[in-house]
């Protein structure tokens, strides 16, 4: 069974590994459970209200950040408020998955930094003459981003809008699946998920790391794959496109060879 480990708002476990002998079957699990910081709604509303519409954009660095923003926007102004924001706010997205989460937004001002690096983001913002960004982010956000923007002279208003908690049900399922040899491949959808998984692995019995040596591992994008390779200490797969479908294809191709 191929496991896709994610950060999300909930998970369900439809079957146990011993009930699925098909090594090509795929199960997505939320290793990290996202928690919306509802108290951030007021700060977010204030930042949006006071922004300079000519030079201040909203920065999204993940699809989860987009979903959380939409939930908070509903809290701020209801459906009408969210519709207005979708029409009016200029946005910049890092990565194609984040851009896909913004497809329902009708704003005409949109920039996508397809290369998920701070340098690529800075270049994209400068090309759009952005002077300031409002960044609704994870409470464990990427620290290199504000440093790179500040160095480039771009002001950053950070608003932590969601956090992450390890899902104990997923941890139990994952441990049992590895121990029983029911995992044929593992895909990771973010660097935070990679870090959480290997921190757990370090706390488990050494035999599980030995089992993992023969399991193909893959990252959904270059950044995730780089972190994964560092933690796994071996070559890993990178999805050809930043999507779960592409990640699954890469793992299936590795298993068929």
C-alpha positions in Angstrom: 0.0 0.0 0.0 1.2 3.5 -0.9 0.7 6.1 1.8 0.4 9.8 1.0 1.2 11.8 4.2 -0.4 15.3 4.4 -1.3 18.2 6.6 -5.1 18.7 6.5 -8.2 19.3 8.5 -9.1 15.7 9.2 -8.6 12.1 8.2 -10.4 8.8 7.9 -9.0 5.3 7.8 -11.1 3.2 5.5 -9.2 0.0 6.0 -6.3 -1.6 7.8 -3.1 -2.7 5.9 -3.7 -6.4 6.5 -7.0 -6.1 4.6 -5.3 -4.7 1.5 -2.8 -7.0 -0.1 -2.6 -4.7 -3.2 0.8 -2.9 -3.0 -0.5 -0.4 -5.6 -3.5 0.8 -3.4 -3.2 4.3 -2.2 -4.3 5.8 1.1 -4.0 9.5 2.0 -3.5 10.3 5.7 -3.3 13.6 7.6 -0.3 13.2 9.7 -0.6 16.8 10.8 -4.0 18.1 11.7 -4.5 21.8 11.0 -6.2 24.0 13.6 -7.6 27.4 12.5 -6.6 30.3 14.8 -10.0 32.0 14.9 -8.6 34.8 17.0 -6.6 36.0 14.0 -9.7 37.1 12.2 -9.6 40.6 13.7 -5.9 41.2 12.9 -6.4 39.9 9.4 -9.4 42.2 8.8 -7.4 45.2 10.1 -4.4 44.5 7.9 -6.6 44.2 4.8 -8.5 47.4 5.7 -5.4 49.5 6.2 -3.4 48.2 3.3 -2.3 50.3 0.4 -4.2 48.8 -2.5 -1.6 50.0 -5.0 1.4 48.1 -3.6 0.2 45.6 -0.9 -0.5 42.1 -1.9 -1.6 39.0 0.0 1.0 36.2 0.0 -0.1 32.5 0.1 2.6 29.9 0.6 0.3 26.8 0.6 -3.1 25.6 -0.3 -3.9 25.2 3.4 -3.2 28.9 3.9 -5.7 29.7 1.2 -8.4 27.4 2.8 -7.7 28.9 6.2 -7.9 32.5 4.9 -11.3 31.7 3.3 -12.6 30.3 6.5 -11.5 33.4 8.4 -12.9 35.7 5.7 -16.3 33.9 6.2 -15.9 34.8 9.9 -15.0 38.4 9.1 -17.7 39.2 6.6 -19.7 36.2 5.7 -20.1 34.9 2.1 -20.4 38.5 0.8 -17.2 39.5 2.5 -15.3 36.5 1.0 -16.7 37.2 -2.5 -15.5 40.8 -2.2 -12.0 39.8 -1.1 -11.8 37.3 -4.0 -12.6 40.0 -6.5 -10.4 42.8 -5.0 -7.3 41.5 -3.3 -4.1 41.1 -5.4 -2.5 37.8 -4.5 0.8 36.0 -5.0 1.1 32.3 -4.6 4.1 30.1 -4.2 3.8 26.8 -6.1 1.2 25.4 -8.5 -0.8 23.7 -5.7 -1.3 27.0 -4.0 -2.2 28.6 -7.3 -4.8 25.9 -7.9 -6.4 26.6 -4.5 -6.9 30.2 -5.8 -8.7 29.2 -9.0 -12.0 30.3 -7.7 -10.7 33.8 -7.0 -11.6 36.3 -9.7 -8.9 38.9 -8.9 -7.1 40.2 -12.0 -3.9 40.8 -10.1 -2.3 37.4 -9.5 1.4 36.3 -9.5 2.5 32.7 -9.2 6.1 31.9 -8.2 6.4 28.4 -9.6 9.8 27.8 -8.1 9.2 27.5 -4.3 12.3 29.4 -3.2 12.6 32.8 -1.5 14.7 34.1 -4.4 12.0 33.2 -6.9 9.4 34.8 -4.7 11.4 38.0 -4.4 11.9 38.2 -8.1 8.2 37.7 -8.8 7.2 40.4 -6.3 9.7 42.9 -7.7 8.4 42.3 -11.2 4.9 43.1 -10.0 6.3 46.2 -8.1 5.0 44.9 -4.8 6.2 46.9 -1.8 4.5 45.0 1.0 2.8 41.7 1.6 0.2 40.5 4.1 1.2 36.9 4.9 -1.4 34.6 6.5 0.7 31.7 7.6 1.3 28.6 9.6 2.5 29.2 13.1 5.6 27.1 12.2 6.1 29.1 9.0 9.2 29.0 6.8 11.6 31.5 8.5 13.7 32.1 5.4 10.8 33.9 3.6 10.5 37.0 5.8 14.3 37.3 5.9 14.6 37.3 2.1 11.7 39.7 1.7 13.0 42.1 4.3 16.5 42.1 2.7 14.9 42.9 -0.7 13.1 45.9 0.9 9.6 44.3 0.9 7.7 44.8 4.1 5.9 41.8 5.6 2.9 41.7 7.9 2.8 38.2 9.3 -0.5 36.9 10.7 -0.4 33.3 12.0 -3.8 31.9 10.9 -3.4 28.2 11.6 -1.3 25.7 13.5 -0.5 22.0 13.2 -1.0 19.1 15.6 0.2 15.5 15.2 -2.8 13.3 14.6 -2.5 10.4 17.1 -4.8 8.1 15.1 -2.6 8.5 12.0 0.6 7.9 14.1 -0.8 4.6 15.4 -1.9 3.5 12.0 1.4 4.5 10.4 3.5 2.7 13.1 1.4 -0.5 12.7 1.5 -0.4 8.9 5.3 -0.1 8.9 5.8 -2.8 11.5 3.6 -5.3 9.6 5.3 -4.6 6.2 2.1 -3.2 4.8 3.7 -0.1 3.3 5.1 -0.3 -0.2 5.8 3.5 -0.8 5.4 6.8 1.0 4.7 10.2 -0.5 5.1 13.5 1.4 3.2 16.7 0.6 5.2 19.2 2.6 8.5 19.7 4.4 6.7 19.9 7.7 5.2 16.5 7.2 8.7 15.1 6.3 10.1 16.5 9.6 7.3 15.2 11.7 7.5 11.7 10.1 11.2 11.4 10.7 11.0 12.8 14.2 8.5 10.0 14.9 10.7 7.4 13.2 13.6 8.4 15.4 11.5 7.7 18.5 10.3 4.3 17.2 12.2 1.0 17.3 15.3 0.9 15.0 13.9 -2.1 13.1 11.3 0.3 11.4 14.1 2.4 9.9 15.6 -0.8 8.5 12.2 -1.6 6.9 12.0 1.9 5.5 15.3 1.4 3.6 13.5 -0.7 1.0 10.4 1.6 0.7 10.4 4.2 -2.1 10.0 7.7 -0.8 8.8 10.7 -2.8 8.3 14.5 -2.3 5.5 16.5 -4.0 7.9 19.2 -5.1 11.6 20.1 -5.1 11.6 21.7 -1.7 9.9 18.8 0.0 12.1 16.3 -1.9 15.2 18.1 -0.8 14.2 18.0 2.9 13.2 14.4 2.5 16.5 13.4 1.0 18.3 15.1 3.9 16.3 13.3 6.5 16.3 9.9 4.7 20.0 10.0 3.9 19.3 8.5 0.4 18.0 9.2 -3.0 14.3 10.0 -3.2 11.7 10.6 -5.9 10.4 14.0 -6.9 6.9 14.4 -8.6 7.2 15.7 -12.1 4.3 18.1 -11.3 3.4 19.5 -8.0 0.3 17.4 -7.5 -0.7 14.3 -5.5 -1.5 12.5 -8.7 2.0 13.1 -10.1 3.5 11.9 -6.7 1.4 8.7 -6.8 2.5 8.1 -10.4 6.2 8.5 -9.5 5.8 6.0 -6.6 3.9 3.5 -8.7 6.5 3.7 -11.5 9.3 3.0 -8.9 7.4 0.0 -7.6 6.9 -1.4 -11.1 10.6 -1.3 -12.0 
